[in-house]
Amino acid sequence: MKMALFSKNQKESEENIVSPIKSLPEIIEQLSKSKDFKQSMAINEQTGTSFQVSFISTLIDDKIIQKDLMPYLLYGKFQNLTDLKFLIPSRDCYITSDPAEIEEKIMIGCIMIKLDPNDMTVALLPATAEVGREVSPSEVEFTVGGPKESFVESIEKNLNLIRKRLPIKELVIDEVMVGTLTKTRVAIIYIDGLTNTEDVKTMTQRIKDINFDQIQDSAYIEEMIADNKNSPFPQLLNSERPLKVISSLVEGKVAVVVDGSPFAIMGPSSVMSFFVSAEDYLMNWAVASSIRILRIIGVIASVFATPMYVAILTYHPEIIPKDLMASLISSRKHVPFPPFVEAMFLEITIELLREAGARLPTKVGQTIGIVGGIVLGTASVEASLTSNVLLILVAIAALASFTTPVYKISTTIRLVRFPFLLFAQLWGFLGIAFTVCILLTHLIQLKSLGRPYLEPVYPPRLNDLKDSFIRFPFLRETLRPGYLHSQKPVRFQTKKENQKKDIDE
């Protein structure tokens, strides 16, 4: 009964916030409460026709009104609203009497022209002000080589960056509105005839089913449409680089661009896609494969370094070589805490430094990170709160966690490390093995838009291994990823060239 009462009150509250649209006079009355809503009367000098101009001043561009609209409205010949379509050189001129459409157009920066006070039919002319930053170099996914441009907060500019790099008629952009209050534009992008239709339907349906009052960033949608909303692992890939989005579209994935967000999301995604950098495809395949393997080793070291230290010193000291045992004993002889408390102290300190550096201004954050790490590390060793061996291990683990190209997976790795530490303290190597089993079970069950998340490891697909742990040469990657079930699995046909000997041979 309480739950039903809560739902009823919640529904009434939402109806009070967003009132149903009834008529144009009610819309004008509601908008008139705001100081930035302007209304004025004007007369056409050619025909003597009087008309009313209404708009929200904070949404429109004054230059468009003064140069592109008002000269035609004041000095051009028109008798009715239909004449405005042929008179004003605007790409869009909407003539409607639908109150819902009128409110929608005014709220995105259109000017309303009304001739007859008693007629509810109006003309809506776009004059939206473009406010926002221009296309700039990528800041999060930085690369040494390759294109530098990144997405911005304008959906129009982001779609232009995608269209410019993928100029094909098969590129489909479907747009929906999400958010009962924010009315955020969300673009669903895919290649018709290539992308699996089930993936497109799943992505579109999940986005349309979102019932939330505000959508401020693509991260909102990413969380709401995830297969497992309680998993710490990101199930959709996000990127601020147009090049990465286009590569995903060509593979057969679905991309989503949200107005106001400089990050696009792509799916379905596998866990290996979070360890792939755009720069891997801008260098020799052998070098790129070596760096990719180094990243994976770094992630493993980041997760297991401190738990192995705790497990060995607590339960398995016999596996330590005698020469190394002497160094460990000398480094820990004045430390009053067990290895678990010592490790937790340093791990939490590193996390605090990382958060402080991320939240402070750039120059101050860099100083805090460097100076704080050096001062606290040295002071903790000299105060016998931690051993210098563990300090080195924690520093290596922190550095290794930054090798991942996608920031969201690095935060997941930081979180996963703590359960390993806890179970290493409880059961030693058995506790680490138990945590590994739990983690693998979770990853095997995890899906991205209904596709296996642990692919190509499980289920095993040999063809997809060509671009997972290592990257094969481009000419060897003739097929698209198998788990995407693309309508066109073959990327290109290989041609056997006639090998001719050089002249000097």
C-alpha positions in Angstrom: 0.0 0.0 0.0 2.8 2.4 0.8 4.6 1.6 -2.4 1.4 2.3 -4.4 0.9 5.6 -2.5 4.6 6.5 -3.3 4.1 5.8 -7.0 1.0 7.9 -7.1 2.6 10.8 -5.3 5.6 10.6 -7.6 3.5 10.6 -10.7 1.5 13.6 -9.5 4.8 15.4 -8.7 6.1 14.8 -12.2 2.8 16.1 -13.7 3.1 19.3 -11.7 6.7 19.9 -13.0 5.9 19.2 -16.7 2.3 20.4 -17.2 0.4 19.1 -20.2 0.3 21.3 -23.3 -3.2 22.7 -24.0 -3.1 25.8 -26.1 -0.8 28.5 -27.5 -2.0 31.2 -25.1 -1.1 29.1 -22.2 2.4 28.5 -23.6 2.8 32.3 -24.1 1.5 33.0 -20.6 4.0 30.5 -19.1 7.0 31.8 -21.1 6.1 35.4 -20.2 7.1 34.7 -16.6 10.7 34.7 -17.8 12.6 38.0 -18.4 14.4 36.6 -21.5 11.1 35.9 -23.4 10.5 38.8 -25.8 7.5 39.8 -27.8 7.1 42.8 -30.1 4.8 44.0 -32.9 6.1 45.1 -36.3 4.6 46.2 -39.7 5.6 45.3 -43.2 6.2 48.4 -45.1 5.3 46.9 -48.5 1.9 45.5 -47.6 1.1 47.1 -44.3 0.7 43.7 -42.7 1.2 43.7 -39.0 2.8 40.7 -37.3 4.0 39.7 -33.8 7.5 38.4 -33.2 8.2 36.2 -30.1 11.4 34.5 -29.1 13.6 33.6 -26.1 16.5 36.0 -26.3 19.1 33.7 -24.6 18.6 31.0 -27.2 18.7 33.1 -30.4 21.5 34.8 -32.4 20.9 38.6 -32.8 22.9 38.6 -36.0 20.6 36.1 -37.6 17.6 38.2 -36.7 19.0 41.5 -37.8 20.7 40.3 -41.1 18.8 37.2 -42.2 15.2 37.6 -41.0 14.0 41.1 -40.2 14.9 42.8 -43.5 12.6 40.3 -45.3 9.9 40.6 -42.7 9.9 44.4 -42.8 10.5 45.1 -46.5 9.6 41.9 -48.4 6.1 41.3 -49.8 4.0 38.7 -48.0 0.3 38.4 -47.3 0.2 35.1 -45.3 2.5 32.7 -43.5 2.9 30.5 -46.6 4.6 33.3 -48.4 7.3 33.4 -45.8 8.6 30.0 -47.0 9.4 31.5 -50.4 10.4 34.9 -49.1 13.0 34.1 -46.4 16.1 32.2 -47.5 16.1 29.9 -44.5 16.7 26.1 -44.7 13.7 25.5 -42.4 10.5 27.3 -42.0 7.8 25.6 -40.0 4.1 26.5 -40.3 2.0 24.8 -37.6 -0.8 25.2 -35.1 0.3 22.2 -32.9 1.0 23.6 -29.4 3.5 20.8 -28.7 5.5 21.5 -31.8 5.4 25.3 -31.2 6.8 24.9 -27.7 9.5 22.5 -28.9 10.7 24.8 -31.6 10.7 27.9 -29.4 12.7 26.1 -26.8 15.4 25.2 -29.3 15.9 28.7 -30.5 13.2 29.4 -33.1 11.4 32.8 -33.7 7.6 32.7 -33.7 5.8 34.8 -36.3 2.1 35.3 -35.8 -0.1 37.4 -38.1 -3.7 37.1 -36.8 -4.1 37.4 -33.0 -7.1 35.0 -33.2 -5.4 32.5 -35.5 -3.4 29.8 -33.7 -1.3 29.0 -36.8 2.2 30.5 -36.6 5.5 30.4 -38.5 8.7 29.3 -36.8 12.0 30.4 -38.1 15.3 28.9 -36.8 17.8 31.5 -35.3 19.6 29.3 -32.8 22.8 30.8 -31.3 25.8 28.5 -31.5 27.4 28.7 -28.0 30.2 26.3 -27.2 33.9 25.5 -27.9 35.3 24.7 -31.3 36.8 21.4 -32.2 40.1 21.0 -30.3 42.8 18.4 -29.7 42.0 15.4 -27.7 42.7 15.8 -24.0 41.8 12.4 -22.5 42.8 10.0 -25.2 46.0 11.7 -26.2 48.1 10.2 -29.0 51.5 11.1 -30.4 50.6 10.5 -34.0 47.4 10.5 -36.0 44.5 13.0 -36.1 44.2 15.3 -33.1 40.6 16.5 -33.3 38.1 15.4 -30.8 34.4 15.7 -30.1 32.9 18.8 -28.5 29.6 19.4 -26.7 27.6 20.2 -29.9 25.8 17.3 -31.4 25.8 19.0 -34.8 29.6 19.4 -34.9 30.1 15.8 -33.7 27.8 14.4 -36.4 29.7 16.6 -38.9 33.0 15.0 -37.8 31.6 11.5 -38.3 29.9 12.3 -41.7 33.1 14.0 -43.0 35.2 10.9 -42.3 32.5 8.4 -43.4 30.9 9.9 -46.5 28.6 7.0 -47.5 24.8 7.0 -48.1 24.5 3.9 -45.9 25.4 5.8 -42.8 22.1 6.1 -40.9 21.5 8.6 -38.1 18.4 8.1 -36.0 17.5 10.8 -33.5 15.4 10.5 -30.3 14.6 12.8 -27.4 15.5 11.5 -23.9 14.8 13.2 -20.5 11.4 14.5 -19.4 12.9 17.9 -18.4 16.1 18.3 -20.4 14.7 17.0 -23.8 18.2 15.9 -24.8 18.9 15.0 -28.4 20.4 11.5 -28.7 21.7 10.3 -32.1 21.9 6.5 -32.8 24.4 5.9 -35.6 25.0 2.7 -37.7 25.8 1.5 -41.2 22.7 0.1 -42.9 23.3 -3.3 -44.5 26.4 -3.9 -42.4 25.5 -3.6 -38.7 23.5 -6.4 -37.2 19.8 -5.3 -37.1 19.3 -6.9 -33.7 22.0 -4.7 -32.2 20.4 -1.6 -33.7 16.9 -2.6 -32.4 18.3 -3.4 -28.9 20.2 -0.1 -28.6 17.3 1.9 -30.0 14.7 0.2 -27.7 16.8 0.6 -24.6 17.3 4.3 -25.2 13.6 4.9 -25.9 12.7 3.1 -22.8 14.7 5.4 -20.6 12.4 7.3 -18.2 14.5 9.9 -16.4 14.2 13.6 -15.9 17.6 14.7 -17.0 20.3 13.4 -19.4 23.4 15.6 -19.1 26.0 13.3 -20.6 26.4 10.1 -22.5 27.5 8.5 -19.2 23.8 8.7 -18.1 22.7 6.6 -21.1 25.7 4.3 -20.8 24.6 3.3 -17.2 20.9 3.0 -18.0 21.2 0.7 -21.0 23.9 -1.5 -19.6 23.1 -5.3 -19.4 24.3 -5.5 -15.8 23.9 -2.2 -14.0 25.6 -3.5 -10.8 28.8 -4.5 -12.5 31.9 -2.3 -12.0 33.1 -3.1 -15.5 32.1 -0.7 -18.3 30.0 -2.6 -20.8 30.0 0.0 -23.6 33.1 1.6 -25.0 33.3 5.4 -24.9 35.6 7.7 -26.8 36.1 11.4 -27.6 37.9 10.6 -30.9 36.0 10.5 -34.1 38.6 8.2 -35.6 37.7 5.5 -33.0 34.0 5.9 -33.5 34.3 5.5 -37.2 36.5 2.4 -36.8 33.8 0.9 -34.5 31.1 1.7 -37.1 33.0 0.0 -39.9 33.4 -3.1 -37.7 29.7 -3.3 -37.3 29.0 -1.6 -34.0 26.3 0.9 -33.1 27.4 4.4 -31.9 25.5 6.9 -29.8 26.2 10.6 -29.7 24.5 12.8 -27.0 24.0 16.5 -27.3 26.1 18.3 -24.6 28.6 15.4 -24.3 32.1 15.3 -25.9 32.1 11.4 -25.6 30.4 8.9 -27.9 29.5 5.4 -26.7 29.8 2.3 -28.8 28.5 -1.2 -28.5 28.5 -4.2 -28.3 32.0 -4.2 -26.8 34.3 -6.9 -25.4 36.7 -6.5 -22.5 39.7 -6.5 -24.9 38.4 -3.4 -26.7 39.2 -1.4 -23.5 42.9 -2.2 -23.9 43.1 -1.1 -27.5 44.4 2.4 -28.2 43.8 4.3 -31.4 47.6 4.7 -31.7 47.9 0.9 -32.1 46.8 1.3 -35.7 49.2 4.1 -36.4 52.4 2.2 -35.9 54.0 -1.0 -37.1 51.9 -4.1 -36.2 54.8 -5.8 -34.3 55.5 -2.7 -32.2 51.7 -2.2 -31.5 51.4 -5.9 -30.5 54.3 -5.6 -28.1 52.9 -2.4 -26.5 49.4 -4.1 -26.2 50.9 -7.1 -24.4 52.8 -4.7 -22.1 49.5 -3.1 -21.2 47.9 -6.4 -20.3 50.9 -7.4 -18.2 50.7 -4.0 -16.5 47.1 -4.5 -15.6 47.8 -8.0 -14.2 50.7 -6.6 -12.2 48.5 -3.7 -10.9 45.9 -6.1 -9.6 48.1 -8.8 -8.1 51.3 -7.0 -6.9 50.1 -6.0 -3.4 47.8 -9.0 -2.8 50.7 -11.3 -3.6 52.9 -9.4 -1.1 50.3 -9.7 1.6 49.7 -13.4 0.9 53.4 -14.3 0.8 54.4 -12.5 4.0 51.3 -13.7 5.9 51.0 -17.3 4.9 53.8 -18.4 2.5 57.1 -16.9 3.6 58.9 -20.2 2.6 58.7 -19.4 -1.1 60.9 -16.2 -0.6 64.5 -16.7 -1.5 67.0 -16.4 1.4 68.8 -13.4 -0.1 65.5 -11.5 -0.6 64.2 -12.6 2.8 67.0 -10.7 4.5 66.1 -7.5 2.7 62.4 -7.9 3.6 63.2 -8.6 7.3 65.4 -5.5 7.4 62.8 -3.3 5.8 60.0 -4.5 8.1 61.7 -4.9 11.4 60.5 -1.6 12.7 57.0 -1.7 11.1 54.5 -2.3 13.8 51.6 -3.3 11.5 50.8 -6.6 9.7 51.3 -6.6 5.9 47.6 -6.1 5.2 47.3 -2.9 7.3 50.5 -1.7 5.7 49.3 -2.4 2.2 45.8 -0.8 2.8 47.4 2.3 4.2 49.5 2.8 1.1 46.7 1.9 -1.3 44.3 4.4 0.3 47.0 7.1 0.3 47.6 6.6 -3.4 43.9 6.8 -4.1 43.6 10.0 -2.1 46.5 11.5 -4.0 45.0 10.5 -7.3 41.6 12.0 -6.5 43.1 15.2 -5.1 45.2 15.6 -8.3 42.2 15.0 -10.5 39.8 17.4 -8.7 42.3 20.3 -8.3 43.3 22.7 -11.1 45.8 21.3 -13.6 49.0 23.0 -12.3 48.1 22.6 -8.7 47.0 19.0 -9.2 50.3 18.0 -10.8 52.2 19.6 -8.0 50.1 17.8 -5.3 50.6 14.5 -7.1 54.4 14.7 -7.4 55.2 16.4 -4.2 52.6 14.6 -2.1 53.8 11.2 -3.4 57.4 11.9 -2.7 56.9 13.5 0.7 54.4 11.0 2.0 56.3 8.0 0.6 59.6 9.1 2.2 58.0 10.1 5.5 56.0 6.9 5.9 59.2 4.8 5.4 61.2 6.9 7.8 58.4 6.8 10.3 58.4 3.0 10.1 54.7 2.9 9.0 55.5 1.0 5.8 58.4 -0.9 4.3 60.3 0.5 1.3 59.7 -2.8 -0.6 55.9 -2.4 -0.4 56.2 1.3 -1.3 57.9 0.2 -4.5 55.2 -2.4 -5.3 52.4 0.0 -4.7 54.1 2.6 -6.9 54.5 0.1 -9.7 50.9 -1.0 -9.3 49.7 2.6 -9.5 51.8 3.3 -12.7 50.6 0.0 -14.3 46.9 1.0 -13.8 47.5 4.1 -16.0 48.6 2.0 -19.0 45.0 1.4 -20.0 43.9 3.6 -22.9 40.3 3.9 -21.6 40.0 5.8 -18.3 36.8 3.9 -17.1 38.5 0.5 -17.1 41.4 1.9 -15.1 39.0 3.0 -12.3 37.5 -0.5 -12.4 41.0 -2.0 -12.0 41.7 0.2 -9.0 38.4 -1.0 -7.4 39.0 -4.7 -8.1 42.4 -4.6 -6.3 40.8 -4.2 -2.9 38.8 -7.5 -2.8 42.0 -9.3 -3.8 43.8 -7.7 -0.9 41.1 -8.7 1.6 41.0 -12.4 0.5 44.8 -12.5 0.4 44.8 -11.6 4.0 42.1 -14.2 4.9 43.3 -17.2 3.0 46.6 -16.4 1.2 47.1 -17.8 -2.3 43.8 -19.7 -1.8 42.0 -16.4 -1.3 43.6 -15.0 -4.4 42.5 -18.0 -6.4 39.0 -17.8 -5.0 38.7 -14.1 -6.0 40.0 -14.9 -9.5 37.3 -17.6 -9.9 34.6 -15.1 -8.8 36.0 -12.5 -11.2 36.1 -14.9 -14.1 32.6 -16.2 -13.4 31.3 -12.6 -13.4 33.1 -11.8 -16.7 31.8 -14.9 -18.3 28.2 -14.1 -17.4 28.6 -10.4 -18.4 27.2 -9.2 -21.7 27.2 -6.1 -23.8 23.9 -5.6 -25.7 23.4 -9.3 -25.3 26.8 -10.2 -26.8 29.5 -12.0 -24.8 31.8 -9.6 -22.9 34.8 -11.9 -22.6 35.0 -12.7 -26.3 37.3 -13.9 -27.9 38.5 -15.8 -24.8 35.0 -17.1 -24.1 33.5 -18.2 -26.3 36.7 -18.9 -28.1 36.9 -17.4 -31.6 40.3 -17.8 -33.2 39.6 -15.3 -36.0 39.0 -12.5 -33.4 42.4 -13.2 -31.8 43.9 -11.3 -34.7 43.0 -8.0 -33.1 42.8 -8.7 -29.3 46.0 -9.6 -27.4 48.1 -8.7 -30.4 47.4 -6.9 -33.7 47.9 -8.7 -37.0 48.9 -6.7 -40.1 46.0 -5.0 -41.8 46.0 -7.3 -44.8 45.5 -10.3 -42.5 42.4 -8.8 -40.9 40.0 -9.8 -43.7 37.0 -10.5 -41.4 35.0 -8.4 -39.0 34.7 -9.5 -35.4 32.6 -12.6 -35.2 30.7 -11.8 -32.0 29.1 -8.8 -33.8 27.4 -11.0 -36.4 27.7 -8.4 -39.0 25.6 -8.6 -42.2 28.9 -8.4 -44.2 31.5 -10.4 -42.2 34.1 -10.0 -45.0 35.9 -6.7 -44.9 37.8 -7.1 -48.1 39.0 -9.7 -50.5 42.7 -10.5 -50.6 44.4 -10.4 -53.9 47.4 -12.6 -54.8 50.0 -10.4 -56.4 52.4 -11.7 -58.9 55.8 -11.5 -57.2 58.4 -10.2 -59.6 62.0 -10.2 -58.9 63.9 -6.9 -58.9 66.3 -6.0 -61.6 69.3 -6.5 -59.3 68.1 -10.0 -58.5 
